[in-house]
């Protein structure tokens, strides 16, 4: 099995290292000091489950790799539309793209069934720009429950969690999903094939849609947002509005708002990825998290006044961040 990890950052390099340990033919696409370190020393993983090093091939030129069976996409979703020159050399007719993204994916309504089947979510696929680069037929959804960070160039710190749930847009247990799942498990990761992956998407989105923009606006950690009465109430309302949109689309995630808040509070003084991006002057990945759900509320007729308000304010922040970059 030949796999390319496009965007071999903290999550991508961790997955690539695990697959390499399982015997897969793994190629990591990265750049800068991180690439240089992986070329010289391999990917060094530090984990409570045991440290290890994986010496997979690393490059900044996908043409060095050629077509693969799977592309594990570790890029931020707001980079997908521009990744054509990077992903095209990796594709053959049967290449599957494992898209490890937060929020609503561009393929969400592909083979969804029902009245919205085939609908394009403009917030995440403007003008079909992402679908033109990554055809929905190639997409395998992936919801990441692992937490990792780059401790230094070529060094991944695994903090917690090993679950990477995957699933087909048409809800089938396809051969390509089963093969990838088996390789991930051989590398020490959990990788269930979920026919109803959209439920996992909404469960994770409950946290991302609320904590991420509020953290960027307030500069607060998870614990601070959960223990402050005002922000906790706003987050509760945002989560309930999000569940209402999911329900209108026929998806009823099996989790309560209180349970989701309790889990977030246990995380402690963690800064969300959006807050970290803001502090580093990077673009904010809010379209797939917040704008997309506001758009889905429009097509389903669900009132989401608090989501709309937070979206309006955080969108201004995102615009200012882009202008300053």
SEDRENZA-786845 format. One line per 3 residues: number of its first residue (from 1); their letters; for each residue x negated, y negated, z negated of N, C-alpha, C, O. Coordinates in steps of 0.1 Angstrom, whole numbers, plus 2048, in hexadecimal, padded with zeros to 3 digits. Last residue first. Example, Ala and Ser with C-alpha at 12.3 -4.5 7.8 and 13.67 -1.06 7.14 Angstrom:
BEGIN
2 = sa = 780 816 7B9 777 80B 7B9 77F 800 7B1 77A 7F5 7B0 | 77C 839 7B2 785 82D 7B2 77C 821 7B2 772 821 7AB
//
This chain:
BEGIN
325 = xxx = 811 674 7BA 807 67F 7BE 7FE 67A 7C9 7F6 682 7CE | 824 662 7B7 817 65F 7B0 80C 669 7B4 801 667 7B2 | 83A 66C 7C4 834 660 7C9 826 65D 7C3 81D 657 7C9
322 = xxx = 840 682 7B4 83B 684 7C2 834 678 7C7 82A 679 7CE | 848 675 79D 83C 67E 79C 837 680 7AA 82A 680 7AC | 85F 668 7A6 853 660 7A2 847 668 7A1 83C 663 7A4
319 = xxx = 86F 67F 7AC 86B 676 7B6 85F 66D 7B3 856 66B 7BB | 871 689 792 86A 691 79C 866 688 7A8 85B 68A 7AD | 880 675 786 873 678 781 86B 680 78B 85F 67D 78D
316 = xxx = 898 677 795 890 66B 796 882 66D 791 878 668 797 | 89F 690 78D 89C 68F 79B 894 682 79D 88B 681 7A5 | 8A6 68C 772 89A 693 775 895 693 784 88A 694 787
313 = xxx = 8BE 67E 777 8B3 677 76F 8A6 67F 773 89C 678 775 | 8CE 690 785 8CC 683 78A 8BF 67C 784 8B7 676 78B | 8CE 6A6 774 8C8 6A7 781 8C5 699 786 8BA 697 78C
310 = xxx = 8DD 69D 75E 8CE 6A0 75C 8C7 6A1 76A 8BC 69E 76B | 8F5 69A 76C 8EF 68E 765 8E0 691 763 8D7 689 767 | 8FC 6B3 775 8FA 6A8 77E 8F3 69D 778 8EA 697 77F
307 = xxx = 8FE 6C1 75D 8F3 6C5 766 8F1 6BA 770 8E6 6B7 774 | 914 6B4 753 907 6B2 74C 8FC 6B7 755 8F1 6B0 755 | 929 6BB 765 925 6AD 763 918 6AB 75C 910 6A2 760
304 = xxx = 934 6CF 777 927 6D1 770 922 6C3 76D 917 6BF 771 | 950 6E1 782 94B 6D5 77D 93F 6D7 774 93F 6DF 76B | 951 6F4 7A0 94F 6F5 791 94A 6E8 78C 940 6E3 791
301 = xxx = 953 6F9 7BB 95D 6F0 7B4 95C 6F1 7A5 966 6EE 79E | 941 707 7CA 94B 70F 7C2 955 706 7BB 95F 70C 7B6 | 932 6F3 7D6 939 6FD 7DF 943 705 7D7 94C 70B 7DD
298 = xxx = 928 6E6 7BF 930 6DF 7C9 938 6E9 7D1 944 6E7 7D3 | 919 6F9 7B2 925 6F4 7AB 92E 6ED 7B5 93A 6EE 7B4 | 904 6FA 7C4 90D 705 7C3 91A 702 7BB 925 707 7BE
295 = xxx = 8F8 6E1 7BE 8FD 6E4 7CB 907 6EF 7CB 912 6EF 7D1 | 8F0 6E6 7A3 8FA 6DC 7A6 900 6DD 7B4 90C 6DB 7B5 | 8DE 6FA 7A9 8EA 6FE 7A2 8F4 6F3 7A3 900 6F6 7A4
292 = xxx = 8CA 6EC 7B7 8D1 6F7 7BE 8DE 6FA 7B7 8E8 6FD 7BD | 8C0 6DA 7A4 8C7 6D5 7B0 8D0 6E0 7B7 8DB 6DD 7BB | 8B4 6ED 792 8BF 6E4 78E 8C7 6E0 79A 8D3 6E1 79A
289 = xxx = 8A1 6FF 79E 8A6 701 790 8B3 6FA 78E 8BC 6FF 788 | 899 6F7 7B7 89E 704 7B6 8A4 707 7A8 8AD 710 7A6 | 891 6DC 7B0 89B 6DF 7BA 8A2 6ED 7B8 8AE 6EE 7B8
286 = xxx = 87B 6DB 79F 889 6DA 799 894 6DC 7A3 89F 6DF 79F | 85E 6DB 79A 866 6E6 7A1 874 6E6 79B 878 6EF 794 | 84B 6BF 7A0 854 6C6 797 85D 6CF 79E 864 6CB 7A8
283 = xxx = 828 6BC 7AA 837 6BB 7AD 83F 6C4 7A3 83B 6CE 79F | 811 6B2 790 815 6BB 79B 824 6B9 79E 82B 6B3 795 | 805 6A5 77A 808 69D 786 80C 6A6 792 80A 6A1 79D
280 = xxx = 803 6B2 763 7F8 6B4 76C 7FA 6AC 779 7F1 6AD 782 | 81B 6AD 756 80E 6A9 750 802 6A9 759 7F9 6A2 758 | 82C 6BB 768 82D 6AD 766 820 6A7 761 81B 69D 766
277 = xxx = 824 6D6 763 822 6D0 771 822 6C1 770 81A 6BA 776 | 82C 6D8 749 81E 6D9 74C 81B 6D3 75A 811 6CD 75B | 848 6D5 74C 841 6CB 744 832 6CC 747 82B 6C1 748
274 = xxx = 84C 6EC 75B 84F 6DF 761 848 6D4 75A 843 6CB 760 | 845 701 74A 83D 6FF 755 840 6F1 75C 836 6EB 762 | 848 6F5 727 84D 6FB 733 844 6F9 73F 83C 6EF 73F
271 = xxx = 835 6FC 70C 838 6F1 715 83D 6F8 722 836 701 727 | 83C 709 6EC 838 70C 6FA 83D 700 702 849 6FC 701 | 83F 70D 6CF 83B 701 6D5 835 703 6E3 829 700 6E5
268 = xxx = 857 728 6D2 84F 71F 6CA 84B 713 6D2 852 70E 6DB | 867 73E 6D8 85B 73C 6E0 851 732 6D9 845 733 6DA | 87E 73D 6C9 873 746 6C4 866 744 6CC 85B 747 6C7
265 = xxx = 88D 72D 6D9 888 727 6CD 87D 72F 6C8 873 72A 6C2 | 895 73F 6ED 88C 734 6F0 886 72E 6E4 87A 72A 6E4 | 8A6 750 6DE 899 755 6E4 890 74A 6E8 884 74C 6E6
262 = xxx = 8BA 73E 6D8 8B2 744 6CD 8A5 74A 6D3 89B 749 6CC | 8C4 739 6F2 8BE 72E 6EA 8B5 734 6DF 8AA 72F 6DC | 8CF 752 6F8 8C4 74C 701 8BD 740 6F9 8B1 73F 6FA
259 = xxx = 8E2 754 6E4 8D7 75E 6E5 8CC 758 6ED 8C0 75A 6EA | 8F3 740 6EC 8ED 740 6DE 8E1 749 6DE 8D6 746 6D9 | 8FC 748 705 8F4 73C 704 8ED 73C 6F6 8E1 738 6F6
256 = xxx = 8F9 76B 70B 900 760 705 8F6 754 705 8EA 755 704 | 8FA 781 728 8F2 77A 71D 8FA 76E 718 901 767 720 | 8FD 78D 743 900 793 736 8F7 78D 72B 8EF 794 726
253 = xxx = 90B 779 75C 900 77D 755 903 782 747 90B 77C 740 | 91F 77E 774 921 77B 766 916 780 75E 916 78C 759 | 928 772 794 91D 778 78C 91F 774 77D 920 768 77A
250 = xxx = 939 765 7A5 93B 774 7A2 930 77A 79A 92F 786 79A | 938 74B 7A6 931 752 7B1 932 761 7AF 92C 769 7B7 | 942 743 78F 94A 740 79B 944 747 7A7 94B 748 7B1
247 = xxx = 92D 74B 77E 93A 752 77D 942 750 78A 948 759 78F | 91A 737 783 917 745 786 924 74D 787 926 755 790 | 928 721 779 925 721 788 922 730 78C 927 735 796
244 = xxx = 929 728 75E 936 726 766 933 726 775 93C 72C 77C | 90E 728 758 915 734 757 923 733 75F 927 73D 765 | 90A 70C 759 903 715 763 90A 723 763 90C 728 76E
241 = xxx = 919 703 744 91C 6FE 751 916 708 75C 91C 70B 766 | 90A 70F 72F 918 713 732 91D 70E 73F 924 716 746 | 8F1 701 732 8F2 70F 734 900 714 736 902 71D 73F
238 = xxx = 8F9 6E7 72C 8F3 6EA 739 8F4 6F9 73C 8F7 6FD 747 | 901 6EA 712 90B 6E6 71C 906 6E9 72A 90E 6EE 732 | 8E9 6F0 706 8F4 6FA 705 8FE 6F7 710 904 700 716
235 = xxx = 8DB 6D9 70B 8D6 6E6 711 8E2 6F0 711 8E4 6F7 71A | 8E8 6C7 6FA 8E8 6C5 709 8E4 6D2 710 8EA 6D5 71A | 8E2 6D2 6E1 8F0 6D2 6E6 8F1 6D0 6F5 8F9 6D6 6FC
232 = xxx = 8C7 6CF 6E0 8CC 6DD 6E0 8DB 6DD 6E5 8DF 6E6 6EC | 8C4 6B4 6E0 8C0 6BB 6EC 8C5 6C9 6EC 8C9 6CF 6F6 | 8D0 6AE 6C6 8D5 6A9 6D2 8D1 6B0 6DF 8DA 6B4 6E7
229 = xxx = 8C1 6BD 6B3 8CF 6BF 6B5 8D5 6BA 6C2 8DD 6C1 6C8 | 8A4 6CF 6B8 8AA 6C1 6B8 8B8 6C2 6BB 8BC 6C8 6C6 | 89D 6E9 6BC 8A0 6E5 6AE 8A5 6D6 6AD 8AA 6D2 6A2
226 = xxx = 898 6EB 6D7 8A2 6F4 6D1 8A6 6EF 6C3 8B1 6F1 6BE | 884 6D9 6DC 891 6D8 6E3 89C 6E0 6DC 8A7 6DB 6DC | 86F 6E4 6CC 875 6D7 6CA 882 6D4 6D0 88B 6CE 6CA
223 = xxx = 86B 6FD 6D9 86F 6FC 6CB 876 6EF 6C8 880 6EE 6C2 | 861 6F4 6F2 86D 6FD 6F1 873 6FC 6E3 87F 6FA 6E1 | 857 6D1 6F0 854 6E0 6F1 862 6E7 6F0 86C 6E1 6ED
220 = xxx = 85C 6B3 704 85E 6BC 6F8 85B 6CA 6FB 85C 6CF 706 | 85F 69E 715 851 6A3 712 851 6AC 706 847 6AD 6FF | 877 697 720 875 694 712 867 697 70D 863 693 702
217 = xxx = 877 69F 73B 87C 691 737 879 68D 729 877 682 726 | 86C 6B8 739 865 6AE 741 86A 6A0 73D 862 697 73D | 880 6C5 72A 872 6C4 725 86A 6B9 72C 863 6B2 726
214 = xxx = 896 6C3 73B 896 6BC 72E 888 6BB 728 885 6B0 723 | 88E 6D4 751 88F 6C6 753 88F 6BE 746 88A 6B3 745 | 88A 6EE 741 880 6E8 749 882 6D9 74C 879 6D1 749
211 = xxx = 8A2 6F4 732 895 6F1 72B 88B 6E9 734 884 6E0 72F | 8B5 6F8 748 8B7 6EF 73D 8AA 6EB 736 8A7 6DF 736 | 8AC 70A 75B 8B4 6FE 75F 8B6 6F4 755 8B9 6E8 757
208 = xxx = 89F 71E 74C 897 715 755 89F 708 759 89A 6FD 75A | 8B3 72B 73F 8A9 724 737 8A2 71A 740 8A0 70E 73C | 8C3 735 754 8C9 72E 748 8BF 726 740 8C2 71A 73C
205 = xxx = 8B3 743 764 8B6 735 768 8BC 72E 75C 8BB 722 75C | 8B3 75D 759 8A7 755 758 8AA 746 75B 8A4 73D 754 | 8CE 762 760 8CA 763 752 8BD 75B 750 8BC 753 747
202 = xxx = 8CE 760 77C 8D6 756 774 8D1 757 766 8D1 74C 75F | 8BD 776 783 8BA 768 787 8C1 75E 77F 8BB 754 77A | 8CB 78B 779 8BE 788 773 8BA 77A 777 8B5 772 76E
199 = xxx = 8E0 78A 78C 8E3 789 77E 8D7 785 776 8D7 77C 76D | 8D3 791 7A4 8D8 783 7A2 8DC 780 793 8DB 775 78F | 8CE 7AC 7A3 8C4 7A3 79F 8C9 794 79D 8C3 78D 795
196 = xxx = 8DD 7C5 7A3 8E3 7B8 7A0 8D9 7AE 79B 8DA 7A8 790 | 8CA 7D9 7A6 8D4 7D6 7B1 8DB 7C9 7AF 8DE 7C2 7B9 | 8A9 7D8 79E 8B7 7D4 799 8C0 7D1 7A4 8BE 7C8 7AC
193 = xxx = 890 7EB 795 897 7E7 7A1 8A5 7E5 79D 8AC 7EE 799 | 877 7E1 77D 884 7E8 780 889 7E2 78D 888 7D7 790 | 85A 7E2 774 85F 7DD 781 86C 7E4 784 86C 7EB 78E
190 = xxx = 841 7DC 75D 84E 7E1 75F 854 7DA 76C 852 7CE 76E | 81E 7E7 763 829 7DD 762 837 7E3 763 838 7EE 768 | 809 7F8 768 80C 7F5 75A 817 7EA 758 819 7E5 74D
187 = xxx = 806 801 782 7FC 7F7 77D 7FF 7F2 76F 7F8 7EA 76A | 81C 811 785 80F 818 784 804 80E 77F 7FA 813 779 | 82F 7FD 788 82F 805 77C 822 80C 77A 81D 80E 76F
184 = xxx = 827 7F4 7A2 827 7EB 796 826 7F2 789 81E 7EF 780 | 82D 80A 7B1 81F 805 7B0 81E 7FC 7A4 814 7FD 79D | 849 80C 7AD 840 817 7A9 832 813 7A7 82B 816 79E
181 = xxx = 851 7F4 7BA 854 7F7 7AB 84B 802 7A6 845 800 79B | 84B 7FA 7D4 844 7EF 7CD 846 7F1 7BE 83C 7EF 7B7 | 85C 80F 7D9 84E 811 7DB 846 806 7D3 83D 809 7CC
178 = xxx = 875 803 7D5 871 80E 7CD 862 811 7CD 85C 814 7C3 | 876 7EF 7E9 877 7EC 7DB 871 7F7 7D2 86A 7F5 7C9 | 875 7FF 800 86B 7F5 7FE 86A 7F1 7EF 860 7EE 7EA
175 = xxx = 88D 80E 7FE 880 815 7FD 875 80B 7FA 86C 80E 7F2 | 8A6 7FD 7EA 89F 800 7F6 892 807 7F3 88C 807 7E8 | 8C2 7FE 7DD 8B5 802 7D8 8AC 807 7E3 8AB 813 7E6
172 = xxx = 8D4 7DF 7E6 8D0 7ED 7E8 8C4 7F1 7E0 8BC 7E8 7DD | 8DC 7C5 7E5 8DF 7CD 7D9 8DB 7DC 7DB 8DE 7E4 7D2 | 8D4 7B3 7F8 8E1 7BB 7FB 8E4 7C5 7F0 8ED 7CD 7F1
169 = xxx = 8BC 7A9 7EE 8C8 7A0 7EF 8D5 7A8 7F1 8E0 7A3 7ED | 8AC 7C0 7D7 8B0 7BC 7E5 8BC 7B2 7E4 8C5 7B4 7DC | 896 7B9 7BC 8A2 7BD 7C1 8A5 7B8 7CF 8A0 7AD 7D3
166 = xxx = 884 7BB 79C 885 7B9 7AB 892 7BE 7B0 898 7C6 7AA | 874 7AF 77F 880 7B5 785 881 7B1 794 87F 7A6 797 | 85B 7B3 76E 85D 7AD 77A 868 7B4 781 866 7BE 788
163 = xxx = 84E 7B3 74D 859 7B6 756 85A 7AD 762 85A 7A1 761 | 83D 7AF 738 837 7B6 744 842 7B9 74F 83F 7C0 758 | 835 799 71D 83E 79E 727 837 7A4 733 82D 7A0 737
160 = xxx = 81C 780 716 826 78A 712 82E 78E 71E 82E 787 729 | 802 777 71F 807 774 712 812 77E 70E 811 783 702 | 7E4 77B 72F 7F2 781 72F 7F7 77F 721 7F2 784 717
157 = xxx = 7CF 766 73F 7D4 76A 731 7E2 76F 732 7EB 767 735 | 7B8 76B 757 7C6 76A 755 7C9 76F 746 7C4 779 742 | 79E 75C 768 7A2 762 75B 7B0 760 758 7B5 754 757
154 = xxx = 796 74D 77E 795 75C 77F 799 763 772 798 76F 772 | 791 731 76B 790 737 778 78E 746 778 784 74B 772 | 7A5 736 74D 79A 730 754 799 736 762 7A1 73F 765
151 = xxx = 7BD 73E 747 7B5 73A 73C 7A8 733 741 7A2 72B 73A | 7DC 73B 754 7CE 73C 758 7C5 736 74D 7C6 72A 74A | 7F5 750 745 7EF 743 748 7E1 745 74C 7DA 74E 749
148 = xxx = 815 760 743 807 760 745 802 752 747 80A 749 74A | 830 773 73C 82A 766 739 81B 767 73A 815 76F 733 | 84A 784 74E 83D 784 748 838 776 746 83C 76D 74E
145 = xxx = 861 785 75C 863 784 74E 855 784 746 855 785 73A | 86C 77B 77B 860 77E 773 863 77B 765 868 771 761 | 87E 78A 795 87F 781 789 874 785 77F 873 791 77B
142 = xxx = 87F 78B 7B7 877 78F 7AC 879 785 7A1 877 779 7A2 | 88D 798 7D6 88D 78F 7CB 885 794 7BF 883 7A0 7BE | 87F 79A 7F5 883 7A2 7E9 882 799 7DD 877 793 7DB
139 = xxx = 884 791 817 883 78D 808 887 798 7FF 891 79F 801 | 886 794 831 87A 799 82B 87A 798 81C 872 79F 815 | 89E 788 837 89D 797 839 891 79D 832 891 7A8 82E
136 = xxx = 899 76D 836 89F 773 82B 89F 783 82B 89F 789 821 | 878 764 841 886 769 845 88C 770 839 886 778 833 | 866 74A 83B 868 758 835 877 75C 837 880 758 830
133 = xxx = 869 735 84C 85B 73A 849 85C 748 843 854 751 847 | 884 731 84F 87C 731 85B 86E 737 859 868 73D 862 | 88C 72E 834 890 73A 83C 888 73C 849 886 747 84E
130 = xxx = 881 715 82F 87C 721 829 87F 72D 830 876 736 832 | 891 704 840 883 704 841 87C 710 83A 872 715 840 | 8AC 6FF 842 8A8 70D 845 898 70E 846 893 717 84C
127 = xxx = 8B1 6E6 838 8B1 6E8 847 8AC 6F6 84B 8A8 6F8 857 | 8A3 6F1 81A 8A8 6E5 822 8A6 6E7 831 89B 6E9 836 | 8A8 704 805 8A4 708 813 8A9 6FD 81C 8B1 6FF 825
124 = xxx = 8B0 6F9 7ED 8A4 702 7ED 89F 706 7FB 894 70B 7FD | 8C5 6E9 7F4 8BC 6E4 7EA 8AF 6ED 7EA 8A4 6E7 7E8 | 8D6 6F9 805 8CD 6EE 80A 8C3 6E9 801 8B8 6E5 805
121 = xxx = 8DB 719 808 8DB 70F 7FD 8D1 704 801 8C5 706 801 | 8F0 726 820 8E3 721 81E 8E3 717 813 8EB 70D 814 | 904 744 820 903 735 81E 8F5 732 81B 8EE 739 813
118 = xxx = 907 75F 823 8FF 758 82D 8FD 749 82B 8F7 743 833 | 926 75F 812 91B 767 818 914 760 823 91A 75A 82C | 93A 754 804 92E 74C 806 923 753 80D 917 74F 80D
115 = xxx = 94F 767 801 951 75B 809 945 752 80C 945 74A 815 | 93E 787 802 947 77D 7FD 948 771 806 942 770 811 | 91A 78D 804 928 791 804 931 786 800 92C 77C 7F9
112 = xxx = 8FF 78A 805 905 788 7F8 913 78E 7F8 918 793 7EE | 8ED 789 81A 8F3 795 817 8FA 795 809 8FA 79F 802 | 8E0 76C 80B 8DE 776 816 8E4 783 812 8E0 789 807
109 = xxx = 8E3 75A 7F7 8EF 75F 7FD 8ED 768 809 8F6 76C 810 | 8C7 757 7EF 8D1 75B 7E5 8DE 760 7EC 8E4 76A 7E7 | 8AF 751 7FB 8B6 75D 800 8C3 75F 7F8 8C9 76A 7FB
106 = xxx = 8A3 73D 7EC 8A8 73A 7F9 8B1 745 7FF 8B9 742 808 | 8AD 741 7C9 8A4 743 7D5 8AB 740 7E2 8B7 73F 7E3 | 8AF 72D 7AD 8B7 732 7B8 8AE 735 7C4 8A8 72B 7C9
103 = xxx = 895 734 794 8A0 72D 79A 8A7 734 7A5 8A5 740 7A7 | 873 73E 79C 87D 73B 792 889 734 79A 887 730 7A6 | 865 759 7AF 868 74B 7AD 873 74A 7A2 87B 753 79F
100 = xxx = 856 76E 7C0 856 76C 7B1 859 75E 7AE 850 757 7AA | 85F 780 7D9 85F 772 7D6 861 770 7C7 86C 771 7C2 | 850 795 7EE 855 795 7E0 853 787 7DA 849 782 7D7
97 = xxx = 856 79D 80E 851 792 806 858 792 7F8 864 790 7F7 | 84C 7B8 823 855 7B3 819 84F 7A7 811 843 7A8 80E | 846 7BF 844 841 7B9 838 84C 7B4 82F 855 7AC 834
94 = xxx = 84C 7CB 85D 853 7D0 851 84E 7CA 844 851 7D0 839 | 83E 7BC 871 84D 7BE 872 853 7C2 865 85F 7BE 862 | 827 7AA 85D 82A 7B2 868 839 7B5 868 840 7AF 85F
91 = xxx = 815 78E 84F 821 795 852 820 79E 85E 81A 79B 868 | 7FF 77E 84A 801 78A 841 80D 793 845 80F 79D 83F | 7FF 768 859 7F5 772 85C 7F7 77F 854 7F1 789 858
88 = xxx = 815 759 84C 816 75F 85A 80C 76A 85D 80F 774 862 | 80D 74C 835 814 759 834 815 760 841 815 76C 842 | 800 735 83B 7FA 73E 832 800 74C 833 7F9 756 832
85 = xxx = 810 726 84C 803 72A 851 7FC 734 848 7F3 73C 84D | 828 724 83A 828 72C 847 81A 730 84B 818 73C 84E | 82D 715 824 823 720 823 822 728 82F 81B 733 82F
82 = xxx = 840 702 821 833 6FE 827 829 709 828 81D 707 82C | 855 70D 813 857 708 821 84A 705 828 84A 706 835 | 84A 713 7FA 84D 71E 803 84E 718 812 849 71F 81B
79 = xxx = 845 702 7E6 83A 703 7EF 83E 70D 7FB 837 70E 805 | 859 703 7D3 859 6F7 7DB 84D 6F7 7E5 84B 6ED 7ED | 853 71A 7C6 85E 71B 7D0 85D 70E 7D9 861 70F 7E5
76 = xxx = 830 721 7C2 83C 71B 7BD 846 71A 7C9 843 719 7D4 | 824 742 7CB 824 734 7CC 831 72E 7C5 83A 735 7C3 | 822 75D 7CB 820 757 7BE 820 748 7BF 81D 741 7B5
73 = xxx = 82F 777 7DB 82E 769 7DD 82E 762 7CF 838 762 7C7 | 821 792 7E9 826 78E 7DC 824 77F 7DC 819 77A 7DC | 828 7A3 805 822 796 801 829 793 7F3 835 792 7F2
70 = xxx = 822 7C4 810 829 7BB 807 821 7AE 805 815 7AE 804 | 812 7CE 825 820 7D4 822 828 7CB 81A 834 7CA 81B | 802 7B6 83B 803 7BF 82F 811 7C4 82E 81A 7C0 835
67 = xxx = 7EB 7AA 854 7F8 7AE 850 7F8 7B8 844 7EF 7C1 844 | 7CD 799 848 7D6 79F 852 7E3 7A3 84C 7E6 7A1 840 | 7B7 78D 83A 7BE 799 834 7C6 7A0 83F 7C6 7AC 840
64 = xxx = 7AE 777 846 7A4 781 842 7AA 78E 83E 7A4 799 83D | 7C4 767 847 7C0 76E 854 7B5 779 851 7B4 782 859 | 7C5 75B 82F 7CD 767 831 7CA 76E 83E 7CC 77A 83F
61 = xxx = 7AC 74E 81E 7B0 74F 82B 7B8 75C 82E 7B2 766 82F | 7A0 74F 806 7A9 743 808 7AF 743 816 7B6 73A 81A | 79E 76E 7F3 79B 765 7FE 7A4 759 7FE 7AE 758 7F7
58 = xxx = 795 78C 7E4 79A 77F 7E2 795 776 7EE 78A 776 7F1 | 79A 7AE 7DC 795 7A5 7E6 79C 797 7E4 7A8 797 7E2 | 797 7B6 7B9 79E 7B6 7C5 798 7AC 7CF 791 7A3 7CA
55 = xxx = 78E 7C2 79F 785 7BB 7A9 78C 7BD 7B7 787 7C4 7BF | 79A 7BC 77F 79D 7C2 78C 795 7BA 797 796 7AE 798 | 796 7C4 75D 791 7BC 769 795 7C3 776 793 7CF 777
52 = xxx = 7A7 7C1 73E 7A2 7C9 749 79E 7BF 754 7A2 7B3 754 | 7B3 7C6 71C 7AC 7BE 726 7A8 7C7 732 7A5 7D3 730 | 7D3 7CD 70E 7C5 7D2 712 7C0 7CA 71D 7C7 7C7 727
49 = xxx = 7E9 7C1 706 7EA 7CF 70A 7DD 7D5 70E 7DD 7E1 712 | 7E3 7A7 703 7E5 7AF 6F6 7E6 7BE 6F9 7E5 7C6 6F0 | 7CA 79E 71B 7D8 7A2 718 7D8 7A9 70A 7CF 7B1 707
46 = xxx = 7B9 790 735 7B9 792 727 7C7 794 722 7D0 78B 724 | 7AB 799 753 7B7 798 74C 7B5 79A 73D 7B0 7A4 739 | 799 78C 76D 797 791 75F 7A4 78E 758 7A8 783 756
43 = xxx = 794 795 78E 79E 78F 785 79C 795 777 79D 7A1 775 | 771 790 797 77E 797 797 788 78F 78F 785 784 789 | 75A 781 798 75C 789 78D 769 792 78D 76B 79A 784
40 = xxx = 759 774 7B2 74D 778 7AB 74F 783 7A0 747 78C 79F | 773 770 7BA 76A 777 7C3 75E 77C 7BC 759 787 7BF | 77D 763 7A4 783 770 7A7 77A 778 7B0 778 784 7AF
37 = xxx = 76E 74B 7A6 76D 754 79A 772 762 79D 76C 76C 799 | 778 741 7BE 76A 744 7BC 767 74D 7B1 75F 756 7B2 | 793 73D 7B7 78F 746 7C2 781 74A 7C0 77E 756 7C1
34 = xxx = 790 729 7A4 797 735 7A0 793 740 7AA 790 74B 7A7 | 784 713 7B2 77C 71B 7A8 782 728 7A4 77B 731 7A1 | 796 717 7D1 78F 710 7C7 787 719 7BE 783 724 7C1
31 = xxx = 7B2 72F 7D5 7A8 725 7DA 7A1 71F 7CE 7A4 722 7C3 | 7C1 74E 7E2 7C0 743 7D8 7B6 739 7DE 7B1 73A 7E9 | 7CE 76D 7E6 7CB 760 7ED 7CC 755 7E3 7D6 752 7DC
28 = xxx = 7C2 78E 7E3 7C7 782 7DC 7C4 775 7E4 7B8 773 7E8 | 7CC 7AE 7EB 7C5 7A2 7F0 7CB 796 7E9 7D7 794 7EA | 7CB 7D1 7E4 7D0 7C4 7E0 7C6 7B9 7E6 7BA 7BA 7E5
25 = xxx = 7D6 7EF 7E8 7CD 7E7 7EF 7D1 7D8 7EE 7DA 7D3 7F5 | 7DC 7FF 7C8 7E0 7F9 7D4 7D5 7F1 7DB 7CC 7ED 7D4 | 7D4 80A 7B0 7CF 810 7BC 7D4 80A 7C9 7D0 80F 7D4
22 = xxx = 7DB 7FE 799 7E3 80A 79C 7DE 810 7A9 7E3 81B 7AD | 7CA 7E9 799 7C7 7F3 78F 7CF 800 792 7CA 80B 78F | 7D8 7DA 7AB 7CB 7DF 7AF 7C7 7EA 7A5 7C2 7F4 7AA
19 = xxx = 7EF 7D3 79C 7F0 7DC 7A8 7E3 7E2 7AC 7E3 7ED 7B1 | 7E2 7C3 789 7EA 7CF 785 7EB 7D8 790 7E9 7E4 78F | 7D8 7AE 798 7CF 7B6 791 7D6 7C3 78C 7CF 7CE 78D
16 = xxx = 7F1 7A3 7A3 7E6 7A9 7AC 7DD 7B2 7A4 7D9 7BD 7A9 | 7FC 79A 78B 803 7A5 793 7F9 7AB 79C 7F8 7B8 79D | 7E9 786 785 7EC 791 77B 7F3 79D 782 7EF 7A8 780
13 = xxx = 7EA 776 79B 7DD 77D 798 7E0 788 78E 7D9 793 78F | 804 76C 798 800 773 7A3 7F4 77B 7A1 7F3 787 7A5 | 804 75E 77F 80D 76A 781 808 772 78C 807 77E 78B
10 = xxx = 7EE 74B 783 7EF 753 777 7F8 760 779 7F4 76B 775 | 7E9 74F 7A7 7E7 748 79A 7E9 751 78E 7E6 75D 78F | 7E8 755 7C3 7E3 75E 7B8 7DF 756 7AC 7D4 756 7A8
7 = xxx = 7F7 752 7DC 7F8 749 7D0 7F5 751 7C4 7FD 754 7BB | 7FF 76F 7E7 7FE 762 7EC 801 758 7E1 80D 757 7DD | 7F2 78D 7E7 7F8 784 7DD 7F5 776 7E2 7EA 771 7E1
4 = xxx = 7F9 7A9 7FC 7F2 79B 7FB 7F9 793 7F0 806 793 7F0 | 7F4 7CB 7FD 7FB 7C0 7F7 7F3 7B4 7F8 7E7 7B4 7F4 | 7F9 7EB 80A 7F1 7DF 80B 7F9 7D3 807 804 7D1 80C
1 = x = 7F8 80C 800 800 800 800 7F7 7F4 800 7EF 7F2 7F7
//
